[in-house]
Amino acid sequence: MSYQVDENGFYGEFGGAYIPEILYKCVEELRQAYLPVIESAAFQQEYRRLLRDYAGRPSPLYYAQRMSRKYGCRLYLKREDCNHTGAHKINNAIGQILLAREMGKTRVIAETGAGQHGVATATVCALMGMECEIFMGKTDVERQHTNVERMRMLGAKVNPVTTGNMTLSDACSAAIRDWCCHPSDTYYLVGSTMGPHPYPDLVARLQSVISEEIKVQLQDQVGRDYPDYLVACIGGGSNAAGTVYHYMDDERVRIVLAEAGGHGVDSGYTAATIHRGRTGILHGSKMLVMQTPDGQIEEAFSISAGLDYPGVGPMHSNMAKHGRTQVLAINDDEAIHAGYEMTRLEGIIPAIESAHAVAALGKMTLLPDDIVVLTVSGRGDKDVETYLKNKEMAKEYGDF
C-alpha cells in the first residue's frame, strides 16, 4: 500500500477537511491553488533559491562518531538546527509565504508552541514585507521568552492565548478563530502536518526537502541512498514528515518516531498521542486525538513546548495504525538526559523536541552495520533555561 495522500485529502481513514461553513471558501481557495503554484517552475526556482541562499540549505548530514560508538551503530545526524532561524520550520515558512503572495494575501497569521514556527513565520513576513500576527499560549510565552522577543524584533504581533492550558492546541484554536474573522486578506500559515486538507499535504511536501537531501547525502557518504533506520521526534508531525517523506513506501527503511511521554503515558500528564489517542476531529482534520470517553479533548503535557499537542497529523496517524512506524513515548527526564548526552558527546545542544529523538536510541536494538539517520529538528538555544532548571535529570554529565 501507499502511505501518500489520496485525491480527496485522506491518508487511509484520516485527513479531510472538517471545517465550519465560514472557512469553506478560504480552505477551498487554498486547495485549488496549492498544487498549481508549488509545482510551477517559477515557484520551484524561487523556493530553491531561498532555501539555498537564505535558509542555508542543504543542511549537513553529520557522522556522529562518539554517539555511534555508544549505541553500536553508524549514526548520522541530519542537522536542521543549522538552518536560518534554528530549526526545520523555515523550510515550510518560505514555501507558504511564496504561496500566500501568489494568492494575493497581505496579512499572515500563525500558531506556535516552542516559538520556532512563529520565528520562522515572522522572519519570512519581514522578508516579504507582510503584516504578521502570531498566536502563542501564555504558558509557552513564559517558557519561550527569547523566541517571543525574536518575533517582536522581526515586527510580528504576538498574542498570548489564555484559554485551556495555554499551550499549542489553544494557540491553533485562536488562530482559526482569527481566520474566520478575516477570510479575505489573511493567509493562515500552518506550521505542522495538521489542519484541514490541503495543509497536511502542503506542509509535508515543503518539508520533504529533508529526506530529499538525506538520499543524496547518504549516497555520497555511504554509497547507498537509504538508511536502515530513520529517527525523528513527533508532535503535530512536520519534522517527522520531512524526514520520512521519500521513504514512506520503502519497506527497507524502518521508521522510529519519538513522541512526548511527559510524566508517563498513564500519568495523566502526557502528550503521547499515538499511544493514548483514538480517532477524532481536531482543528479541521480526522486524526488520532487524546480525548475523554465522551469525546472532549484532553490537555497535553510535555516539558517540550513544541510537542505538547493532543493530536498527531493524519499522515502519521495512518502510518502508525498500519504499523509502518514504531512509536516510542519518551518521558521528560529521558529527554533532558538525552539532550545533555548529545551536548557532551558531540558538542551539539539539541532542542528539547529533538532530544526526545535522541532518547529513542537507547530503546532500540541496533547492530554495528546499521545506518541510522536521526533528524536534529532544532537547536537548543531556546531551551537552555529549561535544561538548567532540570539538570538533576542528567547528573552523570557532571558540574553545571
Number of C-alpha atoms within 10 A of each C-alpha: 5 11 18 17 19 13 7 11 21 23 25 18 13 21 30 24 21 17 17 9 9 12 18 15 12 19 19 13 12 19 17 11 16 19 14 11 16 19 10 10 11 10 17 14 10 14 20 17 14 16 20 14 10 15 21 14 20 20 21 18 20 15 17 15 14 14 19 16 12 12 16 15 19 21 27 23 19 26 24 27 25 20 24 18 21 22 24 30 29 28 27 26 26 25 25 25 23 17 21 22 15 13 16 12 18 17 19 23 25 26 30 30 30 28 29 26 28 31 28 27 34 30 24 20 24 17 13 14 12 19 17 26 25 27 28 32 28 21 17 25 25 12 20 21 14 14 21 25 16 19 25 16 14 18 18 25 17 23 18 21 23 15 14 13 17 19 30 30 26 25 27 25 17 23 23 23 12 17 21 17 11 14 17 14 14 21 25 23 24 25 28 27 29 31 27 23 24 25 28 29 26 23 27 24 21 22 28 23 22 27 22 18 20 27 16 14 21 18 14 11 12 11 10 12 15 23 23 16 17 23 29 30 33 32 30 28 28 29 29 29 29 26 30 25 21 19 21 19 14 12 10 11 19 18 25 24 24 29 31 33 32 27 18 19 18 12 9 14 16 31 35 34 29 25 19 17 21 17 17 17 21 24 17 18 26 26 30 27 28 28 20 12 7 6 13 11 18 20 21 25 24 23 24 26 24 24 33 29 28 26 35 31 29 32 26 28 27 23 19 17 13 12 10 18 20 13 21 23 25 29 23 24 21 20 30 28 24 25 26 25 22 19 15 14 14 14 10 17 22 29 27 33 32 31 31 35 30 30 25 24 21 13 10 11 9 17 11 12 11 14 21 24 25 26 28 30 31 26 25 24 16 21 22 14 13 16 22 12 10 16 19 15 18 18 12 11 15 10 6 7
